[in-house]
């Protein structure tokens, strides 16, 4: 019987740690709150904490596989390699920024 109670308690602690990791309070703080002050006290504290907001911006870049230069404007061939006499097509890349 005690085994089941402890197992449910630890499952609640793990779930609240995951939930707290997605909020400003953080995973470690929510873990210790849930473990030492019981999950019933930790639930309102975690839910009242603000959510983490990430702003992800994508930028399309074009990369030359010969000279490894990147360009933000859409070009068909690498200008640097064209000066050297090579006609190298640029490959598109999508870069994520936070």
C-alpha positions in Angstrom: 0.0 0.0 0.0 2.8 2.4 0.9 4.6 1.5 -2.3 1.6 2.7 -4.4 1.3 6.0 -2.5 5.0 6.7 -2.9 4.9 5.8 -6.6 1.9 8.1 -7.2 3.7 10.9 -5.3 6.9 10.5 -7.3 4.9 10.4 -10.6 3.2 13.7 -9.6 6.6 15.2 -8.7 8.0 14.2 -12.2 4.9 15.6 -14.0 5.1 18.9 -12.1 8.8 19.1 -12.8 8.2 18.8 -16.5 5.4 21.4 -16.3 7.6 23.8 -14.3 10.4 23.4 -16.8 8.1 25.1 -19.4 7.5 28.1 -17.2 9.5 30.9 -15.6 9.8 29.0 -12.3 12.0 26.4 -13.9 12.3 22.7 -13.5 14.6 22.6 -10.5 12.5 24.9 -8.4 9.3 23.1 -9.3 11.0 19.8 -8.5 12.0 20.9 -5.0 8.6 22.5 -4.3 6.8 19.4 -5.3 9.1 17.0 -3.5 9.4 18.9 -0.2 6.2 20.9 0.0 3.9 18.3 -1.6 2.5 18.5 -5.1 -0.7 20.1 -3.9 1.2 23.2 -2.8 3.4 23.2 -5.9 0.5 23.0 -8.4 -0.8 26.5 -7.8 2.7 28.0 -7.6 3.7 26.5 -10.9 0.4 27.4 -12.7 0.7 31.0 -11.5 4.2 31.3 -12.8 4.4 32.9 -16.3 5.0 30.7 -19.3 8.3 30.9 -21.1 8.0 32.7 -24.4 10.5 32.2 -27.1 10.6 34.3 -30.2 11.9 32.2 -33.1 12.8 34.1 -36.3 13.7 32.2 -39.4 16.1 33.6 -42.0 16.8 32.1 -45.3 20.5 32.0 -46.3 22.3 30.6 -49.3 25.6 28.8 -48.8 28.4 28.0 -51.3 29.8 24.5 -50.7 33.2 25.5 -52.2 34.1 28.7 -50.3 31.7 28.2 -47.4 30.4 31.8 -47.7 26.8 32.6 -46.8 24.5 35.1 -48.5 21.2 36.5 -47.3 20.0 37.7 -50.8 18.8 35.1 -53.3 21.6 34.5 -55.8 21.9 31.6 -58.2 25.7 31.4 -58.2 28.4 32.3 -55.7 29.8 35.8 -56.6 33.1 35.0 -54.8 33.7 31.8 -56.8 32.6 33.5 -60.0 35.6 35.9 -59.6 37.8 32.8 -59.4 36.3 31.4 -62.5 34.0 28.8 -60.9 30.3 28.6 -61.4 29.0 27.1 -58.1 25.3 27.0 -57.4 24.3 28.3 -53.9 22.3 25.9 -51.7 19.4 27.3 -49.6 19.6 27.1 -45.8 17.0 28.0 -43.2 18.5 29.4 -40.0 16.5 29.7 -36.8 17.2 32.5 -34.3 15.8 33.0 -30.8 
